[in-house]
């Protein structure tokens, strides 16, 4: 009798005498040290496992039934037996195909833990380098974001940087269209407004000074305001169309600027009607209306931007007196001015317009306006008695007369 079994490592068929059962020896094919079973265990070759590939740890203790741990001489199979064993050895073995268990709907698959990197390996070094430079991505993104924000802020700053140079033209004689104030702006009833508007339609109320002449009249629908140059002044027209920052400022703040102007017109217009009724009733002097040149007349002649700016010439401020449909600003300055400055005017205790422009007078206007308005000659024909000049205007007039007298004396000396 003989014991037949397969090598657990290479699956070779081995046949040994019965007396070798339980002993140890080497496989004649793979030379691995194996234990001989006590009975035949001939079977199909098994799929190699981890121990088959890498070897099972050897044990120094003898196995049960080991004959003092003596080596056993393995008998090799005969050719016919080896062929039979080879057929058995290479017979196809059944393999279980792995089929993953069904995953509940919505549950993510669980990834098996990845094998750690051995210290000192190339992959470990590469990973260290990669993780060490990971801070570059957020830092680069942050710098790009800061640069984009900085560029945007700079563009906004440049677009609203209200500093620069403008040009102006002068007009010795200029007739500008009247500004109209709708009746709906006044808070009085239609009956109260009727008598006042009828009187203003008959004859305008003039506000005369050495700087300008403002006329407040009316028709059946609106109150009309006109402006003419004074004895010592002429119009200077400043075109702002070439300054992009100034145009953008007016567009961006048009509602806010116009809101201030309309509020002032509403307040001053209502008060003017009340005070003018007192003048008609002879319960108040005409001089009580002097302040309405600045509080009612000039706000009606300009728009939101014109109300917030002033010209500075010879260290003296001059209000903007007109703003045409093209947005040009008009100032009444002394004759012969070659340049001046435009800046924000203090309005209700604060300066709203933040800009400052240097204006150079280039020459006379090429195409004077053909719009007609009431002149000083028309005022004399209507025989309207001028209002008494304000105290500040009296001082301006006196200083101009002194300057004229000094010029005459200097001329005599020459």
Secondary structure, 3 states (H helix, E strand, C coil): CEEEEECCCCCCEEEEEHHHCCCEEECCCCCCEEECCCCCCCCCCCCCCHHHHHCCCCCCCCCCCCCCCCECCCECCCHHHHHHHHHHHCCCCCCCCCCCCCCCCCCCCCCCCCCCCCCCCHHHHHHHHHHHCCHHHHHHHHHHHHHHHHHHHHHHHHHCCCEEEEEEEEECCCCCCCEEEEHHHCCCCHHHHHHHHHHHHHCCEEEECCCEEEEEEECCCEEEEEEEECCCEEEEEECCCCCHHHHHHHHHCHHHHHHHHHHHHHHHHHHHHHHHHHHHCCCCCHHHHCCHHHHHHHHHHCCHHHHHEEEEECCEEEEEEEECCCCCEEEEEECCCCEEEEEECEECCEECCCCEEEEEEEEECCCCCCCCCCCHHHHHHHCCCCCCCCHHHHHHHHHHHHHHHHHHHHHHHC
